């Protein structure tokens, strides 16, 4: 299981990152350790990826299953509490993206997570993908 957070700024833009081990834009996040709660992992992973501390609780906006490796990802809409985005050992680039820019920047499987979080649907979206495209 993994967690990701879509940090939304005051202009309604989402913070996206490029990981050092990949080339696509995506929301920050990572694997949920067995001893971690989802909120603790979310806050830790976002801080490690971006240098930004988020406010908790964060709103769950979607559940996404990768049909290839069976990973389930929980995605949350987040608000920055402290810090400014930085690059680091895990992140080689970051940027703020508008809703209109997201589909052109991210693979479909990640873009939909960001769009669902920006739209903040209730109840949360539940979707499946093959690692790149929705199924």
N, CA, C and O atoms as CSV, one atom per row, in Angstrom:
chain,resi,resn,atom,element,x,y,z
A,1,UNK,N,N,0.846,-1.170,0.000
A,1,UNK,CA,C,0.000,0.000,0.000
A,1,UNK,C,C,0.889,1.230,0.000
A,1,UNK,O,O,1.978,1.237,0.574
A,2,UNK,N,N,0.396,2.274,-0.661
A,2,UNK,CA,C,1.147,3.522,-0.679
A,2,UNK,C,C,0.207,4.687,-0.415
A,2,UNK,O,O,-1.015,4.557,-0.496
A,3,UNK,N,N,0.805,5.826,-0.097
A,3,UNK,CA,C,0.061,7.062,0.131
A,3,UNK,C,C,0.677,8.154,-0.730
A,3,UNK,O,O,1.879,8.148,-0.993
A,4,UNK,N,N,-0.154,9.088,-1.163
A,4,UNK,CA,C,0.322,10.255,-1.905
A,4,UNK,C,C,-0.523,11.442,-1.497
A,4,UNK,O,O,-1.691,11.300,-1.136
A,5,UNK,N,N,0.084,12.610,-1.558
A,5,UNK,CA,C,-0.624,13.824,-1.191
A,5,UNK,C,C,-0.575,14.854,-2.291
A,5,UNK,O,O,0.483,15.136,-2.854
A,6,UNK,N,N,-1.723,15.410,-2.591
A,6,UNK,CA,C,-1.806,16.500,-3.556
A,6,UNK,C,C,-1.909,17.783,-2.739
A,6,UNK,O,O,-2.974,18.134,-2.231
A,7,UNK,N,N,-0.780,18.471,-2.624
A,7,UNK,CA,C,-0.747,19.736,-1.901
A,7,UNK,C,C,-1.317,20.797,-2.835
A,7,UNK,O,O,-0.847,20.968,-3.960
A,8,UNK,N,N,-2.329,21.502,-2.356
A,8,UNK,CA,C,-2.993,22.525,-3.157
A,8,UNK,C,C,-2.674,23.889,-2.555
A,8,UNK,O,O,-2.867,24.113,-1.360
A,9,UNK,N,N,-2.183,24.799,-3.397
A,9,UNK,CA,C,-1.835,26.133,-2.901
A,9,UNK,C,C,-3.049,27.062,-2.956
A,9,UNK,O,O,-4.141,26.655,-3.353
A,10,UNK,N,N,-2.837,28.312,-2.551
A,10,UNK,CA,C,-3.925,29.284,-2.482
A,10,UNK,C,C,-4.488,29.649,-3.845
A,10,UNK,O,O,-5.574,30.222,-3.926
A,11,UNK,N,N,-3.770,29.328,-4.920
A,11,UNK,CA,C,-4.245,29.598,-6.284
A,11,UNK,C,C,-4.900,28.375,-6.916
A,11,UNK,O,O,-5.277,28.403,-8.087
A,12,UNK,N,N,-5.037,27.288,-6.131
A,12,UNK,CA,C,-5.681,26.081,-6.645
A,12,UNK,C,C,-4.775,25.195,-7.473
A,12,UNK,O,O,-5.252,24.307,-8.180
A,13,UNK,N,N,-3.463,25.425,-7.396
A,13,UNK,CA,C,-2.499,24.607,-8.138
A,13,UNK,C,C,-2.026,23.440,-7.280
A,13,UNK,O,O,-2.020,23.515,-6.052
A,14,UNK,N,N,-1.628,22.357,-7.953
A,14,UNK,CA,C,-1.137,21.160,-7.271
A,14,UNK,C,C,0.380,21.085,-7.368
A,14,UNK,O,O,0.958,21.412,-8.404
A,15,UNK,N,N,1.023,20.654,-6.289
A,15,UNK,CA,C,2.466,20.449,-6.277
A,15,UNK,C,C,2.771,19.078,-6.856
A,15,UNK,O,O,2.307,18.063,-6.335
A,16,UNK,N,N,3.548,19.044,-7.931
A,16,UNK,CA,C,3.977,17.803,-8.570
A,16,UNK,C,C,5.485,17.689,-8.464
A,16,UNK,O,O,6.195,18.693,-8.400
A,17,UNK,N,N,5.972,16.443,-8.445
A,17,UNK,CA,C,7.412,16.200,-8.393
A,17,UNK,C,C,7.822,15.240,-9.495
A,17,UNK,O,O,7.005,14.489,-10.028
A,18,UNK,N,N,9.109,15.280,-9.824
A,18,UNK,CA,C,9.760,14.255,-10.635
A,18,UNK,C,C,10.751,13.567,-9.719
A,18,UNK,O,O,11.640,14.200,-9.151
A,19,UNK,N,N,10.585,12.264,-9.584
A,19,UNK,CA,C,11.500,11.483,-8.746
A,19,UNK,C,C,12.833,11.289,-9.467
A,19,UNK,O,O,12.897,11.354,-10.695
A,20,UNK,N,N,13.868,11.057,-8.718
A,20,UNK,CA,C,15.176,10.805,-9.323
A,20,UNK,C,C,15.184,9.500,-10.118
A,20,UNK,O,O,15.980,9.346,-11.044
A,21,UNK,N,N,14.297,8.551,-9.762
A,21,UNK,CA,C,14.253,7.264,-10.461
A,21,UNK,C,C,13.173,7.216,-11.550
A,21,UNK,O,O,12.834,6.131,-12.021
A,22,UNK,N,N,12.630,8.361,-11.956
A,22,UNK,CA,C,11.595,8.373,-12.984
A,22,UNK,C,C,11.594,9.681,-13.750
A,22,UNK,O,O,12.316,10.619,-13.414
A,23,UNK,N,N,10.768,9.727,-14.788
A,23,UNK,CA,C,10.745,10.930,-15.614
A,23,UNK,C,C,9.384,11.607,-15.637
A,23,UNK,O,O,9.260,12.699,-16.192
A,24,UNK,N,N,8.359,10.994,-15.053
A,24,UNK,CA,C,7.011,11.552,-15.114
A,24,UNK,C,C,6.727,12.415,-13.895
A,24,UNK,O,O,7.298,12.211,-12.824
A,25,UNK,N,N,5.834,13.383,-14.077
A,25,UNK,CA,C,5.371,14.207,-12.964
A,25,UNK,C,C,4.313,13.435,-12.190
A,25,UNK,O,O,3.494,12.732,-12.783
A,26,UNK,N,N,4.327,13.564,-10.864
A,26,UNK,CA,C,3.370,12.864,-10.008
A,26,UNK,C,C,3.269,13.578,-8.672
A,26,UNK,O,O,4.112,14.416,-8.352
A,27,UNK,N,N,2.240,13.252,-7.884
A,27,UNK,CA,C,2.177,13.826,-6.545
A,27,UNK,C,C,3.191,13.144,-5.632
A,27,UNK,O,O,3.515,11.975,-5.843
A,28,UNK,N,N,3.692,13.845,-4.632
A,28,UNK,CA,C,4.650,13.226,-3.703
A,28,UNK,C,C,3.982,12.158,-2.835
A,28,UNK,O,O,2.786,12.226,-2.552
A,29,UNK,N,N,4.772,11.178,-2.424
A,29,UNK,CA,C,4.267,10.115,-1.559
A,29,UNK,C,C,5.175,8.916,-1.612
A,29,UNK,O,O,6.269,8.980,-2.173
A,30,UNK,N,N,4.723,7.808,-1.023
A,30,UNK,CA,C,5.536,6.600,-1.013
A,30,UNK,C,C,4.860,5.471,-0.273
A,30,UNK,O,O,3.684,5.543,0.083
A,31,UNK,N,N,5.630,4.433,-0.054
A,31,UNK,CA,C,5.118,3.199,0.554
A,31,UNK,C,C,4.738,3.408,2.013
A,31,UNK,O,O,5.348,4.195,2.736
A,32,UNK,N,N,3.728,2.689,2.409
A,32,UNK,CA,C,3.258,2.690,3.791
A,32,UNK,C,C,3.999,1.582,4.526
A,32,UNK,O,O,3.804,0.401,4.238
A,33,UNK,N,N,4.855,1.968,5.483
A,33,UNK,CA,C,5.578,0.989,6.286
A,33,UNK,C,C,4.594,0.221,7.166
A,33,UNK,O,O,3.572,0.775,7.571
A,34,UNK,N,N,4.890,-1.058,7.470
A,34,UNK,CA,C,3.969,-1.853,8.296
A,34,UNK,C,C,3.639,-1.218,9.641
A,34,UNK,O,O,2.532,-1.397,10.149
A,35,UNK,N,N,4.576,-0.483,10.223
A,35,UNK,CA,C,4.336,0.095,11.547
A,35,UNK,C,C,3.743,1.504,11.500
A,35,UNK,O,O,3.487,2.092,12.551
A,36,UNK,N,N,3.520,2.054,10.312
A,36,UNK,CA,C,3.022,3.423,10.173
A,36,UNK,C,C,1.518,3.460,9.942
A,36,UNK,O,O,0.945,2.560,9.328
A,37,UNK,N,N,0.893,4.517,10.444
A,37,UNK,CA,C,-0.484,4.795,10.067
A,37,UNK,C,C,-0.468,5.559,8.749
A,37,UNK,O,O,0.560,6.128,8.380
A,38,UNK,N,N,-1.580,5.582,8.039
A,38,UNK,CA,C,-1.645,6.308,6.769
A,38,UNK,C,C,-1.329,7.796,6.956
A,38,UNK,O,O,-0.535,8.335,6.185
A,39,UNK,N,N,-1.912,8.480,7.943
A,39,UNK,CA,C,-1.579,9.905,8.118
A,39,UNK,C,C,-0.098,10.142,8.436
A,39,UNK,O,O,0.508,11.073,7.907
A,40,UNK,N,N,0.482,9.301,9.300
A,40,UNK,CA,C,1.901,9.464,9.635
A,40,UNK,C,C,2.781,9.249,8.404
A,40,UNK,O,O,3.716,10.012,8.161
A,41,UNK,N,N,2.478,8.211,7.634
A,41,UNK,CA,C,3.249,7.926,6.419
A,41,UNK,C,C,3.092,9.052,5.405
A,41,UNK,O,O,4.064,9.450,4.763
A,42,UNK,N,N,1.880,9.564,5.260
A,42,UNK,CA,C,1.628,10.658,4.318
A,42,UNK,C,C,2.474,11.869,4.676
A,42,UNK,O,O,3.144,12.437,3.814
A,43,UNK,N,N,2.446,12.262,5.936
A,43,UNK,CA,C,3.214,13.430,6.365
A,43,UNK,C,C,4.718,13.195,6.177
A,43,UNK,O,O,5.427,14.077,5.692
A,44,UNK,N,N,5.200,12.019,6.556
A,44,UNK,CA,C,6.626,11.689,6.432
A,44,UNK,C,C,7.070,11.668,4.968
A,44,UNK,O,O,8.084,12.271,4.618
A,45,UNK,N,N,6.322,10.980,4.122
A,45,UNK,CA,C,6.713,10.839,2.711
A,45,UNK,C,C,6.720,12.182,1.992
A,45,UNK,O,O,7.627,12.459,1.207
A,46,UNK,N,N,5.725,13.012,2.250
A,46,UNK,CA,C,5.679,14.325,1.603
A,46,UNK,C,C,6.837,15.199,2.080
A,46,UNK,O,O,7.456,15.900,1.279
A,47,UNK,N,N,7.129,15.160,3.369
A,47,UNK,CA,C,8.250,15.934,3.898
A,47,UNK,C,C,9.565,15.461,3.269
A,47,UNK,O,O,10.392,16.284,2.878
A,48,UNK,N,N,9.763,14.144,3.169
A,48,UNK,CA,C,10.988,13.605,2.567
A,48,UNK,C,C,11.098,13.969,1.086
A,48,UNK,O,O,12.194,14.248,0.600
A,49,UNK,N,N,9.972,13.967,0.363
A,49,UNK,CA,C,9.984,14.247,-1.080
A,49,UNK,C,C,10.114,15.730,-1.395
A,49,UNK,O,O,10.731,16.099,-2.394
A,50,UNK,N,N,9.533,16.592,-0.544
A,50,UNK,CA,C,9.399,18.000,-0.923
A,50,UNK,C,C,9.960,19.011,0.059
A,50,UNK,O,O,10.197,20.160,-0.317
A,51,UNK,N,N,10.181,18.615,1.313
A,51,UNK,CA,C,10.573,19.582,2.331
A,51,UNK,C,C,9.394,20.346,2.910
A,51,UNK,O,O,9.582,21.276,3.693
A,52,UNK,N,N,8.179,19.963,2.533
A,52,UNK,CA,C,6.969,20.636,3.004
A,52,UNK,C,C,6.280,19.765,4.048
A,52,UNK,O,O,6.065,18.573,3.831
A,53,UNK,N,N,5.935,20.373,5.185
A,53,UNK,CA,C,5.149,19.683,6.198
A,53,UNK,C,C,3.685,20.002,5.946
A,53,UNK,O,O,3.316,21.164,5.777
A,54,UNK,N,N,2.847,18.962,5.920
A,54,UNK,CA,C,1.426,19.153,5.663
A,54,UNK,C,C,0.623,19.144,6.964
A,54,UNK,O,O,1.056,18.594,7.976
A,55,UNK,N,N,-0.549,19.764,6.913
A,55,UNK,CA,C,-1.476,19.758,8.032
A,55,UNK,C,C,-2.238,18.434,8.032
A,55,UNK,O,O,-2.583,17.899,6.978
A,56,UNK,N,N,-2.489,17.922,9.224
A,56,UNK,CA,C,-3.321,16.731,9.377
A,56,UNK,C,C,-4.529,17.104,10.223
A,56,UNK,O,O,-4.398,17.941,11.116
A,57,UNK,N,N,-5.695,16.522,9.983
A,57,UNK,CA,C,-5.930,15.461,9.007
A,57,UNK,C,C,-5.995,16.020,7.590
A,57,UNK,O,O,-6.265,17.203,7.383
A,58,UNK,N,N,-5.742,15.150,6.626
A,58,UNK,CA,C,-5.867,15.462,5.205
A,58,UNK,C,C,-7.069,14.684,4.672
A,58,UNK,O,O,-7.392,13.608,5.177
A,59,UNK,N,N,-7.720,15.223,3.666
A,59,UNK,CA,C,-8.941,14.608,3.132
A,59,UNK,C,C,-8.617,13.525,2.104
A,59,UNK,O,O,-7.938,13.791,1.112
A,60,UNK,N,N,-9.101,12.307,2.342
A,60,UNK,CA,C,-8.957,11.225,1.371
A,60,UNK,C,C,-9.788,11.564,0.143
A,60,UNK,O,O,-10.988,11.816,0.253
A,61,UNK,N,N,-9.152,11.572,-1.034
A,61,UNK,CA,C,-9.869,11.903,-2.273
A,61,UNK,C,C,-9.939,10.748,-3.253
A,61,UNK,O,O,-10.668,10.825,-4.242
A,62,UNK,N,N,-9.191,9.673,-2.999
A,62,UNK,CA,C,-9.278,8.542,-3.911
A,62,UNK,C,C,-8.483,7.338,-3.472
A,62,UNK,O,O,-7.517,7.437,-2.715
A,63,UNK,N,N,-8.924,6.178,-3.979
A,63,UNK,CA,C,-8.264,4.889,-3.770
A,63,UNK,C,C,-7.990,4.332,-5.152
A,63,UNK,O,O,-8.906,4.225,-5.967
A,64,UNK,N,N,-6.733,3.972,-5.433
A,64,UNK,CA,C,-6.312,3.588,-6.783
A,64,UNK,C,C,-5.564,2.263,-6.721
A,64,UNK,O,O,-4.630,2.107,-5.935
A,65,UNK,N,N,-5.979,1.307,-7.556
A,65,UNK,CA,C,-5.348,-0.012,-7.567
A,65,UNK,C,C,-4.613,-0.205,-8.881
A,65,UNK,O,O,-5.191,-0.057,-9.957
A,66,UNK,N,N,-3.319,-0.540,-8.781
A,66,UNK,CA,C,-2.522,-0.907,-9.950
A,66,UNK,C,C,-2.790,-2.385,-10.213
A,66,UNK,O,O,-2.408,-3.236,-9.410
A,67,UNK,N,N,-3.438,-2.695,-11.325
A,67,UNK,CA,C,-3.835,-4.059,-11.631
A,67,UNK,C,C,-2.639,-4.944,-11.983
A,67,UNK,O,O,-2.767,-6.168,-11.983
A,68,UNK,N,N,-1.484,-4.356,-12.281
A,68,UNK,CA,C,-0.286,-5.141,-12.602
A,68,UNK,C,C,0.421,-5.650,-11.357
A,68,UNK,O,O,0.705,-6.843,-11.241
A,69,UNK,N,N,0.706,-4.746,-10.423
A,69,UNK,CA,C,1.452,-5.179,-9.235
A,69,UNK,C,C,0.591,-5.208,-7.971
A,69,UNK,O,O,1.089,-5.475,-6.877
A,70,UNK,N,N,-0.693,-4.934,-8.131
A,70,UNK,CA,C,-1.684,-5.022,-7.058
A,70,UNK,C,C,-1.455,-4.036,-5.918
A,70,UNK,O,O,-1.958,-4.243,-4.813
A,71,UNK,N,N,-0.707,-2.975,-6.171
A,71,UNK,CA,C,-0.518,-1.927,-5.178
A,71,UNK,C,C,-1.783,-1.087,-5.078
A,71,UNK,O,O,-2.378,-0.721,-6.092
A,72,UNK,N,N,-2.181,-0.790,-3.871
A,72,UNK,CA,C,-3.301,0.113,-3.631
A,72,UNK,C,C,-2.725,1.415,-3.089
A,72,UNK,O,O,-1.930,1.417,-2.149
A,73,UNK,N,N,-3.142,2.523,-3.700
A,73,UNK,CA,C,-2.660,3.838,-3.286
A,73,UNK,C,C,-3.805,4.666,-2.744
A,73,UNK,O,O,-4.867,4.765,-3.358
A,74,UNK,N,N,-3.577,5.257,-1.586
A,74,UNK,CA,C,-4.525,6.190,-0.989
A,74,UNK,C,C,-4.016,7.593,-1.291
A,74,UNK,O,O,-2.859,7.906,-1.011
A,75,UNK,N,N,-4.870,8.441,-1.858
A,75,UNK,CA,C,-4.454,9.797,-2.223
A,75,UNK,C,C,-5.288,10.799,-1.438
A,75,UNK,O,O,-6.503,10.659,-1.301
A,76,UNK,N,N,-4.594,11.818,-0.924
A,76,UNK,CA,C,-5.206,12.815,-0.049
A,76,UNK,C,C,-4.988,14.218,-0.606
A,76,UNK,O,O,-3.957,14.505,-1.216
A,77,UNK,N,N,-5.968,15.079,-0.390
A,77,UNK,CA,C,-5.802,16.509,-0.678
A,77,UNK,C,C,-5.191,17.131,0.565
A,77,UNK,O,O,-5.702,16.948,1.670
A,78,UNK,N,N,-4.096,17.867,0.388
A,78,UNK,CA,C,-3.324,18.368,1.522
A,78,UNK,C,C,-3.157,19.879,1.475
A,78,UNK,O,O,-3.257,20.514,0.425
A,79,UNK,N,N,-2.900,20.417,2.643
A,79,UNK,CA,C,-2.575,21.826,2.806
A,79,UNK,C,C,-1.193,21.919,3.431
A,79,UNK,O,O,-0.896,21.231,4.408
A,80,UNK,N,N,-0.346,22.779,2.859
A,80,UNK,CA,C,0.991,22.978,3.423
A,80,UNK,C,C,0.882,23.707,4.745
A,80,UNK,O,O,0.139,24.679,4.880
A,81,UNK,N,N,1.636,23.222,5.718
A,81,UNK,CA,C,1.666,23.833,7.041
A,81,UNK,C,C,2.941,24.654,7.219
A,81,UNK,O,O,2.924,25.730,7.817
A,82,UNK,N,N,4.051,24.125,6.687
A,82,UNK,CA,C,5.338,24.782,6.868
A,82,UNK,C,C,6.301,24.304,5.786
A,82,UNK,O,O,6.215,23.163,5.332
A,83,UNK,N,N,7.206,25.169,5.379
A,83,UNK,CA,C,8.251,24.801,4.430
A,83,UNK,C,C,7.928,25.231,3.010
A,83,UNK,O,O,6.794,25.575,2.677
A,84,UNK,N,N,8.960,25.199,2.190
A,84,UNK,CA,C,8.805,25.483,0.764
A,84,UNK,C,C,9.395,24.307,-0.004
A,84,UNK,O,O,10.335,23.670,0.470
A,85,UNK,N,N,8.854,24.012,-1.187
A,85,UNK,CA,C,9.333,22.854,-1.952
A,85,UNK,C,C,10.830,22.947,-2.282
A,85,UNK,O,O,11.352,24.013,-2.606
A,86,UNK,N,N,11.494,21.797,-2.188
A,86,UNK,CA,C,12.913,21.688,-2.521
A,86,UNK,C,C,13.148,20.372,-3.256
A,86,UNK,O,O,12.325,19.458,-3.196
A,87,UNK,N,N,14.270,20.291,-3.944
A,87,UNK,CA,C,14.723,19.014,-4.492
A,87,UNK,C,C,15.597,18.354,-3.435
A,87,UNK,O,O,16.010,18.996,-2.469
A,88,UNK,N,N,15.873,17.074,-3.624
A,88,UNK,CA,C,16.678,16.365,-2.643
A,88,UNK,C,C,17.056,14.988,-3.132
A,88,UNK,O,O,17.026,14.731,-4.336
A,89,UNK,N,N,17.412,14.093,-2.222
A,89,UNK,CA,C,17.867,12.762,-2.602
A,89,UNK,C,C,16.832,11.967,-3.396
A,89,UNK,O,O,17.201,11.134,-4.224
A,90,UNK,N,N,15.543,12.213,-3.157
A,90,UNK,CA,C,14.496,11.451,-3.853
A,90,UNK,C,C,13.817,12.236,-4.961
A,90,UNK,O,O,13.161,11.641,-5.816
A,91,UNK,N,N,13.956,13.556,-4.971
A,91,UNK,CA,C,13.220,14.416,-5.902
A,91,UNK,C,C,14.192,15.263,-6.700
A,91,UNK,O,O,15.023,15.974,-6.134
A,92,UNK,N,N,14.081,15.183,-8.044
A,92,UNK,CA,C,15.001,15.970,-8.878
A,92,UNK,C,C,14.381,17.256,-9.399
A,92,UNK,O,O,15.096,18.146,-9.859
A,93,UNK,N,N,13.030,17.366,-9.332
A,93,UNK,CA,C,12.356,18.585,-9.784
A,93,UNK,C,C,10.981,18.671,-9.132
A,93,UNK,O,O,10.400,17.661,-8.736
A,94,UNK,N,N,10.474,19.895,-9.028
A,94,UNK,CA,C,9.121,20.122,-8.529
A,94,UNK,C,C,8.534,21.299,-9.288
A,94,UNK,O,O,9.260,22.124,-9.843
A,95,UNK,N,N,7.199,21.365,-9.303
A,95,UNK,CA,C,6.516,22.496,-9.929
A,95,UNK,C,C,5.071,22.550,-9.455
A,95,UNK,O,O,4.489,21.541,-9.057
A,96,UNK,N,N,4.510,23.748,-9.506
A,96,UNK,CA,C,3.084,23.932,-9.254
A,96,UNK,C,C,2.384,23.825,-10.599
A,96,UNK,O,O,2.821,24.434,-11.575
A,97,UNK,N,N,1.300,23.054,-10.661
A,97,UNK,CA,C,0.584,22.836,-11.919
A,97,UNK,C,C,-0.894,23.167,-11.759
A,97,UNK,O,O,-1.516,22.828,-10.753
A,98,UNK,N,N,-1.440,23.829,-12.759
A,98,UNK,CA,C,-2.871,24.109,-12.768
A,98,UNK,C,C,-3.615,22.848,-13.192
A,98,UNK,O,O,-3.022,21.906,-13.720
A,99,UNK,N,N,-4.909,22.849,-12.954
A,99,UNK,CA,C,-5.739,21.713,-13.353
A,99,UNK,C,C,-5.606,21.457,-14.852
A,99,UNK,O,O,-5.540,20.303,-15.275
A,100,UNK,N,N,-5.565,22.503,-15.650
A,100,UNK,CA,C,-5.458,22.365,-17.106
A,100,UNK,C,C,-4.121,21.769,-17.537
A,100,UNK,O,O,-4.053,21.096,-18.565
A,101,UNK,N,N,-3.063,22.003,-16.772
A,101,UNK,CA,C,-1.731,21.503,-17.131
A,101,UNK,C,C,-1.511,20.041,-16.764
A,101,UNK,O,O,-0.720,19.353,-17.410
A,102,UNK,N,N,-2.203,19.558,-15.736
A,102,UNK,CA,C,-1.949,18.224,-15.196
A,102,UNK,C,C,-2.030,17.112,-16.245
A,102,UNK,O,O,-1.116,16.288,-16.289
A,103,UNK,N,N,-3.067,17.031,-17.096
A,103,UNK,CA,C,-3.140,15.924,-18.059
A,103,UNK,C,C,-1.966,15.874,-19.048
A,103,UNK,O,O,-1.611,14.799,-19.532
A,104,UNK,N,N,-1.374,17.014,-19.344
A,104,UNK,CA,C,-0.229,17.037,-20.257
A,104,UNK,C,C,1.087,16.706,-19.560
A,104,UNK,O,O,2.055,16.329,-20.221
A,105,UNK,N,N,1.138,16.841,-18.250
A,105,UNK,CA,C,2.378,16.614,-17.504
A,105,UNK,C,C,2.519,15.186,-16.982
A,105,UNK,O,O,3.615,14.626,-16.994
A,106,UNK,N,N,1.427,14.603,-16.529
A,106,UNK,CA,C,1.482,13.314,-15.822
A,106,UNK,C,C,0.842,12.210,-16.652
A,106,UNK,O,O,-0.065,12.462,-17.445
A,107,UNK,N,N,1.328,10.970,-16.460
A,107,UNK,CA,C,0.664,9.818,-17.047
A,107,UNK,C,C,-0.771,9.784,-16.534
A,107,UNK,O,O,-1.058,10.281,-15.445
A,108,UNK,N,N,-1.666,9.200,-17.316
A,108,UNK,CA,C,-3.085,9.179,-16.967
A,108,UNK,C,C,-3.345,8.636,-15.560
A,108,UNK,O,O,-4.171,9.177,-14.826
A,109,UNK,N,N,-2.631,7.559,-15.185
A,109,UNK,CA,C,-2.844,6.934,-13.873
A,109,UNK,C,C,-2.503,7.878,-12.722
A,109,UNK,O,O,-3.071,7.751,-11.637
A,110,UNK,N,N,-1.586,8.820,-12.940
A,110,UNK,CA,C,-1.240,9.794,-11.908
A,110,UNK,C,C,-2.029,11.080,-12.072
A,110,UNK,O,O,-2.396,11.709,-11.080
A,111,UNK,N,N,-2.294,11.480,-13.304
A,111,UNK,CA,C,-3.065,12.704,-13.546
A,111,UNK,C,C,-4.439,12.609,-12.899
A,111,UNK,O,O,-4.907,13.575,-12.297
A,112,UNK,N,N,-5.092,11.454,-13.016
A,112,UNK,CA,C,-6.443,11.320,-12.461
A,112,UNK,C,C,-6.421,11.473,-10.940
A,112,UNK,O,O,-7.381,11.979,-10.360
A,113,UNK,N,N,-5.357,11.049,-10.300
A,113,UNK,CA,C,-5.245,11.205,-8.849
A,113,UNK,C,C,-5.217,12.684,-8.470
A,113,UNK,O,O,-5.877,13.117,-7.526
A,114,UNK,N,N,-4.440,13.440,-9.229
A,114,UNK,CA,C,-4.330,14.870,-8.972
A,114,UNK,C,C,-5.654,15.565,-9.274
A,114,UNK,O,O,-6.109,16.406,-8.498
A,115,UNK,N,N,-6.267,15.215,-10.396
A,115,UNK,CA,C,-7.538,15.841,-10.764
A,115,UNK,C,C,-8.635,15.509,-9.760
A,115,UNK,O,O,-9.419,16.382,-9.388
A,116,UNK,N,N,-8.697,14.252,-9.316
A,116,UNK,CA,C,-9.679,13.882,-8.296
A,116,UNK,C,C,-9.460,14.696,-7.024
A,116,UNK,O,O,-10.421,15.141,-6.397
A,117,UNK,N,N,-8.197,14.891,-6.640
A,117,UNK,CA,C,-7.899,15.661,-5.424
A,117,UNK,C,C,-8.255,17.132,-5.614
A,117,UNK,O,O,-8.777,17.764,-4.695
A,118,UNK,N,N,-7.981,17.680,-6.784
A,118,UNK,CA,C,-8.339,19.073,-7.037
A,118,UNK,C,C,-9.853,19.257,-7.040
A,118,UNK,O,O,-10.365,20.279,-6.584
A,119,UNK,N,N,-10.562,18.258,-7.559
A,119,UNK,CA,C,-12.028,18.320,-7.587
A,119,UNK,C,C,-12.638,17.997,-6.231
A,119,UNK,O,O,-13.782,18.362,-5.959
A,120,UNK,N,N,-11.868,17.304,-5.370
A,120,UNK,CA,C,-12.294,16.937,-4.019
A,120,UNK,C,C,-13.692,16.314,-4.013
A,120,UNK,O,O,-14.596,16.803,-3.335
A,121,UNK,N,N,-13.857,15.235,-4.774
A,121,UNK,CA,C,-15.144,14.555,-4.864
A,121,UNK,C,C,-15.495,13.860,-3.552
A,121,UNK,O,O,-14.616,13.406,-2.820
A,122,UNK,N,N,-16.775,13.787,-3.274
A,122,UNK,CA,C,-17.258,13.068,-2.097
A,122,UNK,C,C,-18.381,12.160,-2.554
A,122,UNK,O,O,-19.341,12.658,-3.140
A,123,UNK,N,N,-18.321,10.885,-2.326
A,123,UNK,CA,C,-17.260,10.161,-1.641
A,123,UNK,C,C,-16.004,10.094,-2.503
A,123,UNK,O,O,-16.030,10.468,-3.676
A,124,UNK,N,N,-14.897,9.614,-1.918
A,124,UNK,CA,C,-13.647,9.529,-2.683
A,124,UNK,C,C,-13.786,8.642,-3.913
A,124,UNK,O,O,-14.573,7.695,-3.929
A,125,UNK,N,N,-13.013,8.963,-4.937
A,125,UNK,CA,C,-12.998,8.157,-6.156
A,125,UNK,C,C,-12.321,6.818,-5.884
A,125,UNK,O,O,-11.394,6.737,-5.078
A,126,UNK,N,N,-12.787,5.766,-6.559
A,126,UNK,CA,C,-12.153,4.445,-6.493
A,126,UNK,C,C,-11.909,4.016,-7.924
A,126,UNK,O,O,-12.859,3.819,-8.682
A,127,UNK,N,N,-10.640,3.867,-8.309
A,127,UNK,CA,C,-10.273,3.605,-9.706
A,127,UNK,C,C,-9.201,2.528,-9.797
A,127,UNK,O,O,-8.511,2.231,-8.822
A,128,UNK,N,N,-9.076,1.942,-11.005
A,128,UNK,CA,C,-8.032,0.953,-11.283
A,128,UNK,C,C,-7.264,1.392,-12.526
A,128,UNK,O,O,-7.800,2.082,-13.393
A,129,UNK,N,N,-5.985,0.974,-12.597
A,129,UNK,CA,C,-5.135,1.316,-13.736
A,129,UNK,C,C,-4.119,0.217,-13.957
A,129,UNK,O,O,-3.973,-0.684,-13.131
A,130,UNK,N,N,-3.411,0.296,-15.085
A,130,UNK,CA,C,-2.387,-0.702,-15.408
A,130,UNK,C,C,-0.980,-0.187,-15.173
A,130,UNK,O,O,-0.015,-0.747,-15.693
A,131,UNK,N,N,-0.859,0.867,-14.397
A,131,UNK,CA,C,0.430,1.496,-14.144
A,131,UNK,C,C,0.593,2.785,-14.919
A,131,UNK,O,O,1.365,3.658,-14.522
A,132,UNK,N,N,-0.140,2.916,-16.039
A,132,UNK,CA,C,-0.066,4.110,-16.862
A,132,UNK,C,C,-1.461,4.632,-17.186
A,132,UNK,O,O,-1.741,5.812,-16.972
A,133,UNK,N,N,-2.348,3.766,-17.705
A,133,UNK,CA,C,-3.685,4.192,-18.127
A,133,UNK,C,C,-4.765,3.567,-17.251
A,133,UNK,O,O,-4.568,2.514,-16.644
A,134,UNK,N,N,-5.897,4.237,-17.202
A,134,UNK,CA,C,-7.036,3.728,-16.433
A,134,UNK,C,C,-7.618,2.514,-17.131
A,134,UNK,O,O,-7.615,2.426,-18.359
A,135,UNK,N,N,-8.123,1.569,-16.329
A,135,UNK,CA,C,-8.787,0.380,-16.885
A,135,UNK,C,C,-10.202,0.296,-16.355
A,135,UNK,O,O,-10.936,-0.630,-16.699
